[in-house]
Amino acid sequence: MIYKYDGRGEKCPVPLVNLRLLLKKMHPNDECIITIDDLGSITDIPKLLTKQGYHYREQNTVNGIVEISIKVT
C-alpha cells in the first residue's frame, strides 16, 4: 500500500508526529511519501528515519519543498 502525507504548511513537530503514526500502520513492502516544507521537519524527519533503520529517498522540489519516500522492508 502507498501512504501519502502532505505536511506542507505544518510546523514541526506536527509532520513528525503524523509520520510516526503512519509508520506504525505500515507493513513490509508498503511505501510512504511525505511532502514537507518546514525547516525543522526537513532536519528532524531524516534523523528519525535513519535512527529507526528505515530506507528512504529524499528529493528537493521547487520552493523549498522536500519529498521523502520511505520504503518498509
ABEGO torsion letter per residue (X at the ends): XBBBBBABGBBOAAAAAAAAAAAAABBBGBBBBBBBABAAAAAAAAAAAAAAGBBBBBBBBBGGBBBBBBBBX
